Amino acid sequence: MASVNPGRWVLPGLIAAIAATLTAAVGATITLLGPWYRSLEQPSWAPPDIAFGPAWTLIFALCAISGTTAWRAAPDRVSADTVIGLFAINGFLNLLWSFLFFRVQRPDWSAVEVWFLWTSILVLILYCWRFSRLAALLFLPYLAWVTFAGALNIKVVELNGPFG
């Protein structure tokens, strides 16, 4: 049985945790649940606002674990750098959705952008699957949540549009 060197996981784990925490923190500062948001009609199946914090906390934790796992499992430097790049793109798209929906107050634009975010998660899953099934599988809750969020976003647009 091969021995596991915990030191090999410290730096990648720390970097992944910091990246996930920063993305979550910036996203939280962008997300304004003020009068404009409260005035939006929501579908009957929308979860209560209090559910979003725990859901995103779990998703970001799983992403940090997945990122660390994928980074360590990458067969070479190019693959590891690609994992980092794909995570960076995904983080940007995650923040862009919040910015478009909450700050620009354009759920119609965010309803288009969410599919770029969704695609970036699918690309991460497919890319990581080649060398880490665990890393890929840890993304499935994120993909499911963004699929649900995309459907919710589209319904908000239907119930409240047009915007702008």
Order of alpha helices (4+ residues) and beta strands (2+ residues): alpha-alpha-alpha-alpha-alpha-alpha-alpha
